[in-house]
Amino acid sequence: MPGKINRAVFRYIEHELYNYDNTKEELEALRDTIIEQVPAMKEDQEKVTGGELSKPTERKGVKLLTNKLVVRMSQTVEAIDRALDRLGEEHYAIFELKYRRCKDWKEIIHEAAMSERAYFYKRKELVEMVALQMGLLSEE
């Protein structure tokens, strides 16, 4: 497991975990907006000089790959998904109950049938794994 995590990074990761569903929705809406954009003028579709992209679909693809917000949101969602894939069912239960359903730790330990100590340990592991996947923590 990674080394000690900075308190500010821990809080930032928890913020991203709490906002996971909103981030996914916003990302999908932003992607749809970029994809559905209609070129302003017909001549814009036909430009082929100066290295410009000649087709609206190519321009949309480039926008999807270079839009800073799309890139950041995609990286965040993918990091959380990778972390959850690497961790166990108890970590996923904590993610689901704490960060998606906003239950407090006492409800979580009851519903997930785990000890208080196990809950706090697994929560820390989850946050650290997401931080590691996001490149905010190094593996030691």
C-alpha positions in Angstrom: 0.0 0.0 0.0 1.2 3.6 -0.6 2.9 5.8 2.0 1.3 8.3 4.3 -1.3 10.6 2.6 -1.4 14.3 3.2 -4.6 15.6 4.9 -5.4 18.0 2.1 -5.0 15.3 -0.5 -7.2 13.0 1.6 -9.9 15.6 1.7 -9.6 16.3 -2.0 -10.0 12.6 -2.8 -13.0 12.3 -0.5 -14.5 15.3 -2.3 -14.0 13.6 -5.6 -15.5 10.4 -4.2 -18.6 12.2 -3.0 -19.0 13.9 -6.4 -18.3 10.7 -8.5 -21.9 10.5 -9.8 -22.2 14.2 -10.5 -18.8 14.2 -12.3 -19.9 11.3 -14.5 -23.2 13.0 -15.4 -21.4 16.4 -16.1 -18.8 14.6 -18.2 -21.5 12.8 -20.3 -23.4 16.1 -20.8 -20.2 17.9 -21.8 -19.2 15.2 -24.2 -22.7 15.2 -25.7 -22.6 19.0 -26.1 -19.3 18.8 -27.9 -20.5 16.0 -30.2 -23.8 17.7 -31.0 -22.3 21.0 -31.8 -23.1 22.1 -35.4 -20.4 23.9 -37.3 -21.1 27.7 -37.5 -20.8 27.9 -41.3 -20.8 25.5 -44.2 -17.4 26.8 -45.4 -16.0 25.8 -42.0 -16.8 22.2 -42.9 -14.9 22.4 -46.1 -11.5 23.9 -44.9 -8.6 21.7 -45.8 -5.8 24.2 -46.0 -3.3 25.2 -43.3 -3.4 21.9 -41.5 -7.0 22.4 -40.3 -9.2 19.4 -39.9 -11.5 19.0 -42.9 -14.4 17.2 -41.2 -16.6 18.2 -38.3 -16.3 14.7 -36.8 -12.5 15.0 -36.7 -12.7 18.5 -35.0 -15.2 17.0 -32.4 -12.8 14.2 -31.7 -9.9 16.6 -31.2 -12.1 18.7 -28.9 -13.0 15.7 -26.8 -9.4 14.8 -26.4 -8.1 18.3 -25.7 -10.9 19.9 -23.7 -9.2 20.4 -20.3 -12.4 19.9 -18.3 -13.3 16.7 -20.2 -9.7 15.4 -19.7 -9.7 16.2 -16.0 -13.2 14.7 -15.3 -12.3 11.6 -17.4 -9.1 11.1 -15.5 -10.9 11.4 -12.1 -13.7 9.0 -13.0 -11.2 6.5 -14.5 -9.0 6.7 -11.4 -11.9 6.0 -9.1 -13.0 3.1 -11.3 -9.5 1.6 -11.4 -9.1 1.9 -7.6 -12.4 0.1 -7.0 -11.4 -2.6 -9.5 -8.2 -3.2 -7.5 -9.8 -3.2 -4.1 -12.2 -5.6 -2.4 -15.9 -5.8 -1.9 -15.7 -4.1 1.5 -14.0 -1.1 -0.1 -16.8 -1.0 -2.7 -19.4 -1.2 0.1 -17.8 1.8 1.8 -17.8 3.7 -1.5 -21.4 2.9 -2.1 -22.7 3.6 1.4 -20.5 6.6 2.4 -19.8 8.4 -0.8 -22.9 7.6 -2.9 -25.6 7.3 -0.2 -24.0 9.7 2.3 -24.5 7.4 5.3 -22.5 8.0 8.5 -19.8 5.5 9.7 -22.1 4.0 12.3 -24.7 3.1 9.7 -22.0 1.7 7.4 -20.4 -0.6 10.0 -23.9 -1.9 10.8 -25.0 -2.4 7.1 -21.6 -3.8 5.9 -21.1 -5.9 9.1 -17.6 -4.7 9.8 -15.9 -3.4 12.9 -15.2 0.3 13.5 -11.5 -0.3 13.1 -12.0 -2.2 9.8 -14.2 0.6 8.5 -11.7 3.3 9.1 -8.8 1.2 7.8 -10.6 0.2 4.6 -11.8 3.8 4.0 -8.2 5.0 4.3 -7.1 2.3 1.8 -9.8 3.4 -0.6 -8.8 7.0 -0.5 -5.1 6.1 -0.8 -5.7 3.9 -3.8 -7.7 6.6 -5.6 -4.9 9.1 -4.8 -2.4 6.6 -6.2 -4.4 6.1 -9.3 -4.7 9.9 -9.8 -0.9 10.3 -9.4 -1.2 12.2 -6.1 0.5 9.6 -4.0 3.5 7.5 -4.8 3.8 3.8 -4.1 6.5 3.1 -1.5 
